[in-house]
Amino acid sequence: MRQRRIRNKVEAVSSEVAEGSLPVAERLLVIACGAIAREVLAVTKLNKLAGVDLTCLPAIWHVYPAKIAPAMREQISLAREKGYRRILIGYAECGTQGELDKICEEEGIERIEGPHCYAFFSGNNRFMASTETEFTAFYLTDLITRQFEAFVIEPLKLDKHPELRDMVFGNYTKVVYLAQTDDPALQEKARWAADYLGLEYEYRFTGYGDLEPALQRAAAVSSAPSL
């Protein structure tokens, strides 16, 4: 079940849905974590949000959050040079210790609400309520399940040093798969991941959670018909 490695580079994806093309100044650019790229595109298509473009920073940077804010500043600067006036940061707080919020304040733009993607996929209010009793859970999303080797096994060197498994995960009791899609193959992979870590397994279908209304709000102006 070895997955391909995550490419450590910025990728740009056009997600225009409606016919025709809005000028860059009227389009919305989402600068997102690569871990939610599929979900951003899916929500855009599902809701027929016109005038939305997507650029992603490497998904693996969730392991190295200090890299996120400097790269975000660079991408925002490049976007301004290209003529984008409307930008959404496609991250929650994500361990940046307030740096993304500083960028939002300085640039007059917004990010997705919440501490991390596990929260906004679950629904921030629901997730925060669950953390009071669920502090020994290790969470997976579709992306982390799909790339479990690249995101968990390889960075922690569990493939080379399996004895580290119990040292790292000894205080966890279960794996909770927060599923964005109803995919039997991913459910099987998530169950395999739980077995690999020696933990109990729980499946929860979240869909896109708070990500969907966040994108709907951000794209509202671009989605409005021209007069």
SVG drawing of the C-alpha trace seen along z (x, -y; Angstrom):
<svg xmlns="http://www.w3.org/2000/svg" viewBox="-28 -46 43 50">
<polyline fill="none" stroke="black" stroke-width="0.4" points="0.0,0.0 2.9,-2.3 1.7,-5.7 3.5,-8.2 5.4,-10.8 3.9,-14.3 5.7,-16.7 7.3,-19.5 6.3,-22.4 3.5,-24.9 0.9,-23.9 -1.7,-26.1 -5.1,-24.7 -7.8,-26.5 -11.2,-25.5 -13.5,-27.6 -16.9,-26.0 -19.2,-28.4 -18.8,-29.2 -16.8,-32.3 -14.0,-33.8 -14.0,-36.7 -11.1,-39.1 -8.4,-38.3 -9.3,-41.3 -12.8,-39.9 -11.8,-36.3 -11.2,-34.6 -7.8,-33.0 -7.8,-30.3 -4.2,-29.8 -4.7,-26.5 -2.9,-23.6 -2.5,-20.8 -4.2,-18.5 -7.5,-20.1 -7.0,-20.7 -9.5,-17.9 -12.1,-19.2 -11.8,-22.8 -12.2,-21.7 -15.1,-19.4 -17.0,-22.2 -16.4,-24.6 -17.8,-22.2 -20.7,-21.1 -21.8,-24.6 -21.0,-25.9 -18.8,-28.7 -17.6,-30.6 -14.4,-32.7 -12.5,-30.6 -8.8,-29.7 -6.7,-27.5 -3.0,-27.5 -1.7,-25.0 1.3,-24.9 2.7,-21.5 0.4,-19.3 3.4,-17.8 4.0,-21.2 1.4,-20.4 4.3,-18.5 6.5,-21.6 4.1,-24.5 6.8,-27.1 7.1,-27.0 3.5,-27.9 3.4,-31.6 6.5,-32.7 5.3,-30.8 1.9,-32.3 3.3,-35.8 5.2,-35.1 2.2,-33.6 0.0,-36.6 2.6,-38.9 2.7,-37.0 -1.1,-37.0 -1.2,-40.7 1.3,-41.1 -0.9,-39.0 -3.9,-41.3 -5.9,-39.3 -7.7,-41.5 -9.8,-38.8 -7.9,-36.1 -8.9,-33.4 -6.3,-31.6 -7.2,-28.0 -5.9,-27.1 -7.2,-27.0 -4.7,-28.1 -2.7,-24.9 0.0,-25.3 1.3,-28.6 1.2,-30.2 -0.9,-33.1 1.2,-34.0 -1.6,-33.3 -3.9,-35.6 -1.2,-38.3 -1.2,-38.0 -5.0,-38.2 -4.9,-41.4 -2.1,-43.0 -3.6,-42.0 -7.2,-42.5 -8.1,-38.9 -9.7,-35.9 -8.8,-32.3 -11.0,-29.3 -12.1,-29.4 -10.8,-26.8 -7.6,-25.4 -7.0,-22.8 -8.7,-20.8 -9.9,-18.1 -12.0,-20.8 -13.5,-22.5 -14.3,-19.2 -16.1,-18.0 -17.7,-21.4 -15.7,-23.6 -18.3,-23.7 -18.8,-19.9 -15.1,-19.2 -14.3,-21.5 -17.0,-20.0 -15.7,-16.5 -12.1,-17.3 -13.1,-17.6 -13.5,-13.8 -11.6,-12.7 -8.1,-13.7 -6.6,-10.3 -7.8,-10.1 -5.5,-10.2 -7.4,-11.7 -7.3,-10.9 -8.9,-12.7 -9.3,-11.5 -5.9,-12.9 -4.0,-11.6 -5.6,-8.2 -4.7,-8.1 -1.2,-9.1 -0.7,-7.5 2.7,-6.2 4.0,-9.6 2.4,-11.6 2.8,-9.3 5.0,-6.2 7.9,-7.8 8.3,-11.1 8.3,-9.2 10.6,-6.5 8.2,-3.8 9.1,-1.7 12.8,-1.6 12.3,-1.7 9.0,0.1 9.8,0.0 9.1,-3.8 5.4,-3.0 4.5,-2.4 6.7,-5.3 4.9,-7.8 1.4,-6.4 1.4,-4.8 -0.9,-7.4 -3.5,-7.2 -6.4,-4.8 -8.1,-5.0 -7.9,-6.2 -10.9,-8.3 -11.3,-8.6 -13.1,-11.8 -14.3,-11.0 -15.0,-13.7 -16.2,-11.1 -18.0,-7.7 -15.2,-5.7 -15.0,-2.0 -11.3,-1.7 -10.4,-4.6 -12.3,-3.1 -10.4,0.1 -7.1,-1.9 -8.0,-3.8 -8.9,-0.5 -5.5,0.8 -3.8,-2.3 -5.5,-1.8 -4.3,1.9 -0.8,0.7 -0.7,-1.6 -2.3,1.0 -5.3,-1.3 -9.1,-0.9 -10.9,-2.2 -13.8,-4.6 -15.4,-5.9 -17.2,-9.3 -18.5,-10.7 -18.2,-14.5 -18.5,-15.6 -16.9,-19.0 -18.1,-20.5 -17.4,-24.2 -15.2,-24.3 -18.3,-24.5 -19.9,-27.6 -16.5,-29.3 -15.9,-28.9 -19.5,-29.9 -19.1,-33.1 -15.7,-33.9 -16.9,-33.3 -20.2,-35.1 -19.1,-38.2 -17.4,-36.2 -20.5,-34.0 -22.9,-36.9 -24.1,-37.5 -22.6,-40.5 -25.1,-43.4"/>
</svg>
